[in-house]
Amino acid sequence: MHHFDGYTAVEVRDPWDSTRLLQRYLLVDRDRPVPENLPKGTVVQVPAQNVVVYTSVHAAIIDQLGETGRIIGVCEPRYMDTPAIREGLKAGRIADMGEATAPNVEMMIDKGAELVIVSPFQNSGYGPVEKLGIPIIEGADYMESLPLGRTEWIRFYGMLFGKEALADSIFRQTEKSYLDLKQLVTADMPHPTVISEKKFGASWFMPAGDSYIANMYADAGADYVFKELPGAGSTPLAFETVLDRAIHADMWLIKYNQSEDMTYGDLRAEYAPYENFDAFKNRRIYSCNTGLVPYYEEFPLHPDYLLKDLIWVFHPELLPGYSPRYYRKMQD
């Protein structure tokens, strides 16, 4: 970001091609005239108001900044677990804008939307919303491979809402907490091998070696079996490939969204060959039910919460008496 007379320029690199610029945002004070001869970019008046948010993650970040009162609509409210957002929806202060893939443009116009915050996808557009003439903030924070890199995006959102000092304070506190926890783990400790998630349909989408979660496994003192997979996203693998490589993995971490916690019996009923893994046989599976805990709302801004859970999973002796926030040992 660069500060100039009358505006601040924020450049967001394309996470899929770092040689390209995804967006250049020109932040101008809404109480002052827009400067003349601005460079090419998307002009955003700040502090932002009448905001539409597509994702629960960005809604939670805005809530952390104390600015949910500026949100007039959200997409896919069924995924919104932030109490202030749910209360706003119930009271009618926040509108249901429909699905993120096909938002209710007429509702946006009716509510006077002035800013839209989205999670971008590679080579995708935003349909009729692009024709409204209002700024679209492409929050590519989810593509960051380093946990604190994703957290640092709060500084950008702080600028949008006039909460720079608060955003900086939140980041610095989180950074200190994360680094303090990371120092508990030493290179000479045994590093248990671990695999992640489970198959979906015909494929097992395994986090790549430079992904957010793979980096967190390393910081928590684990040896991720698929750390050599290239990239920062996920790679679809055949079940047989995973079984061949990871049948003897010490531990297995799974996330799912259900009304009740999954058991070993549930996992076997879902797909019987899962029981071939040593982690299944030795009862060393840990699971996170995202339907019951605010995992997705919290971890982008507070990776220290997740790191503490992971250290507890891999090295419980380092955190005696700790009660995990997200993960539980799967029960029979």
Buried (B, 14 or more C-beta within 10 A) or exposed (E): EEEEEBBBBBEBBBBBEEEEEBBEBBBBBBEEEEBEEBEEBBEBBBBBBBBBBBBBBBBBBBBBBEBBEBBBBBBBBEBBBBEBBBEBBEEEBBBBBBEBEEBBBEBBEEBEBBBBBBBBEEEEEBEEBEEBEBBBBBBBBBBBBBBBBBBBBBBBBBBBBBBBEBBBEBBEEBBEBBEEBBEBBEEEEEBBBBBBBBBEEEBBBBBBBBBBBBBBBBBBBBBBBBBEBEEBBBBEBEBEBBBEBBBEBBBBBBBBEEEEBBEBEBBEEEEEEBEEBBBBEEEBBBBBBBEBBBBBBBBBBBBBBBBBBBBBBBBEEBBEEEEBBBBBEBEE
